[in-house]
Amino acid sequence: MTTSTLPAAERQWFGHPSGLTILFLTQTWEQFSYYGMRALLIYYMTKALRMDAAQASFVFGLFVAFFYLTPIVGGMVTDVWLGRKRAIIVGAVTMAAGHFLLAFDGWLYAALAVIAIGNGFFLPAVPSQIGDLYANNDSRRSGGYTLYYLGINLGGFLAPFVCGSLGELFGWHWGFGAAGVGMLVGLLIYIAGHRHLPPEPARVPNRRLPLRLFDRQTLRLFLLVGIGVTLFRGAYQQVGSIIALWIDSGVDRNAAGFEIPMTWFQSLNPLFVFALTPLIVALSRCGERPHLPRMATGAVLVGAACFLLAILAETGGARVSWPWLLLFFFLLTLGELYVLPVGLDLFAGRAPAGASNLAVAAWYFTIFTGSLYSGFIGRYWTAEEPAAFFLLIGLSSVAGATLLAWIGRRSVP
């Protein structure tokens, strides 16, 4: 990893390099567009397009999977040819076009494909710049990744209130259009603040494929961690699909005579990210445990959240009171914070020179496999009782935790 080359006078905004703020805001608006679209997508497919839950869950899982597969190719193209700035511009414009396509009837699959292609260029090029903001021995680096993850969740928090409310109250396409506008705002912020970011790294020498720069031990570590995270994501990824459908059909959303919009509950996850991130950042500064034990702990917590839903769903047909969702999302989010930003830091930290974008893309490949797996599991929703389904996904996350803990005992990454 290269050391920061930013001027000293520019390197401190809120205790971190100024470039972190630019990347934070860029990712905030990109995630606003993504989570705004995602908050509506499963409901749009089941209510407007009349898909059944199994088909909608499969389409949702397939889209999210390819949304995180395209960065593998995009990361390689960025490392070898495009460079980070051009990759972000191309990706943002393409994704905005996809969101606007969703605002028109009959373009669902084409729009989702365009969004996934644009994300392939955009996604690895943003977080790969974080490490270059810090010197190799800078203790703020791990906290920088966690704060960056906070920016992701700020967009995710705002999106259901804006895009979700527009979609539910005025029409689905208004919500999708607002998501496209958010993507363009993020692009403008990135272009305006580009001078605060580290310079473009040298291209991969002799057009070599960046994959060949990784040693076998690192590739083996990435593969095993990827399997564990895939099992974890089989549970975690249901929040945007099957659990969202259950919130609509199985939860009493009445609060003092006001029925809470179903999309608003998608904001609870990022809300708890805001509340818990300061604690996680403080622990990282106190020399917390290595990456893999933390990730194993997080997967156990997500499993516990799913077991809670299994208990709540055993109600004999009665709807569950919505305040229970606060405890569910608290456990889910605490577990998430011990897996997702920690895993990103692990993969990015093992990147050799000239392959930083591909290392980040490799982390997002675990989201591809996990999303495919979650879509596969989601097909059992209509065949199983809700309690049995939630028990199944909880066991999947615990299995992932077991594998991550096993890997951690044999290495100290």
Secondary structure as the mmCIF struct_conf table of DSSP 4:
data_model
#
loop_
_struct_conf.conf_type_id
_struct_conf.id
_struct_conf.beg_label_comp_id
_struct_conf.beg_label_asym_id
_struct_conf.beg_label_seq_id
_struct_conf.end_label_comp_id
_struct_conf.end_label_asym_id
_struct_conf.end_label_seq_id
HELX_LH_PP_P HELX_LH_PP_P1 THR A 2 SER A 4
BEND BEND1 LEU A 6 LEU A 6
HELX_RH_3T_P HELX_RH_3T_P1 ALA A 8 GLU A 10
BEND BEND2 ARG A 11 ARG A 11
STRN STRN1 TRP A 13 TRP A 13
TURN_TY1_P TURN_TY1_P1 PHE A 14 GLY A 15
STRN STRN2 HIS A 16 HIS A 16
HELX_RH_AL_P HELX_RH_AL_P1 SER A 18 TYR A 43
HELX_RH_PI_P HELX_RH_PI_P1 TYR A 44 ALA A 48
BEND BEND3 LEU A 49 LEU A 49
HELX_RH_AL_P HELX_RH_AL_P2 ALA A 53 PHE A 67
TURN_TY1_P TURN_TY1_P2 TYR A 68 LEU A 69
HELX_RH_AL_P HELX_RH_AL_P3 THR A 70 VAL A 77
HELX_RH_PI_P HELX_RH_PI_P2 THR A 78 LEU A 82
HELX_RH_AL_P HELX_RH_AL_P4 ARG A 84 LEU A 101
TURN_TY1_P TURN_TY1_P3 LEU A 102 ALA A 103
BEND BEND4 PHE A 104 PHE A 104
TURN_TY1_P TURN_TY1_P4 ASP A 105 GLY A 106
HELX_RH_AL_P HELX_RH_AL_P5 LEU A 108 ALA A 125
TURN_TY1_P TURN_TY1_P5 VAL A 126 VAL A 126
HELX_RH_3T_P HELX_RH_3T_P2 PRO A 127 GLN A 129
TURN_TY1_P TURN_TY1_P6 ILE A 130 ILE A 130
HELX_RH_3T_P HELX_RH_3T_P3 GLY A 131 LEU A 133
BEND BEND5 TYR A 134 TYR A 134
TURN_TY1_P TURN_TY1_P7 ASN A 136 ASN A 137
TURN_TY1_P TURN_TY1_P8 SER A 139 ARG A 140
HELX_RH_AL_P HELX_RH_AL_P6 ARG A 141 ALA A 159
HELX_RH_PI_P HELX_RH_PI_P3 PRO A 160 GLY A 164
HELX_RH_AL_P HELX_RH_AL_P7 SER A 165 PHE A 170
HELX_RH_AL_P HELX_RH_AL_P8 TRP A 172 ALA A 192
TURN_TY1_P TURN_TY1_P9 GLY A 193 GLY A 193
HELX_RH_3T_P HELX_RH_3T_P4 HIS A 194 HIS A 196
BEND BEND6 LEU A 197 LEU A 197
HELX_LH_PP_P HELX_LH_PP_P2 PRO A 198 VAL A 204
HELX_RH_3T_P HELX_RH_3T_P5 PRO A 205 ARG A 207
HELX_RH_3T_P HELX_RH_3T_P6 PRO A 210 LEU A 213
BEND BEND7 PHE A 214 PHE A 214
HELX_RH_AL_P HELX_RH_AL_P9 ARG A 216 TYR A 236
HELX_RH_3T_P HELX_RH_3T_P7 GLN A 237 GLY A 240
TURN_TY1_P TURN_TY1_P10 SER A 241 SER A 241
HELX_RH_AL_P HELX_RH_AL_P10 ILE A 242 GLY A 250
STRN STRN3 VAL A 251 ASP A 252
STRN STRN4 ASN A 254 ALA A 255
TURN_TY1_P TURN_TY1_P11 ALA A 256 GLY A 257
STRN STRN5 PHE A 258 GLU A 259
HELX_RH_3T_P HELX_RH_3T_P8 MET A 262 SER A 267
HELX_RH_AL_P HELX_RH_AL_P11 LEU A 268 ARG A 285
TURN_TY1_P TURN_TY1_P12 CYS A 286 GLY A 287
HELX_LH_PP_P HELX_LH_PP_P3 GLU A 288 PRO A 290
HELX_RH_AL_P HELX_RH_AL_P12 HIS A 291 ALA A 313
BEND BEND8 THR A 315 THR A 315
TURN_TY1_P TURN_TY1_P13 GLY A 316 GLY A 317
HELX_LH_PP_P HELX_LH_PP_P4 ALA A 318 ARG A 319
STRN STRN6 VAL A 320 SER A 321
TURN_TY1_P TURN_TY1_P14 TRP A 322 PRO A 323
HELX_RH_AL_P HELX_RH_AL_P13 TRP A 324 LEU A 337
TURN_TY1_P TURN_TY1_P15 TYR A 338 VAL A 339
HELX_RH_AL_P HELX_RH_AL_P14 LEU A 340 GLY A 349
TURN_TY1_P TURN_TY1_P16 ARG A 350 ARG A 350
HELX_LH_PP_P HELX_LH_PP_P5 ALA A 351 PRO A 352
TURN_TY1_P TURN_TY1_P17 ALA A 353 GLY A 354
HELX_RH_AL_P HELX_RH_AL_P15 SER A 356 GLY A 378
TURN_TY1_P TURN_TY1_P18 ARG A 379 ALA A 383
BEND BEND9 GLU A 384 GLU A 384
HELX_RH_AL_P HELX_RH_AL_P16 PRO A 386 ARG A 410
#
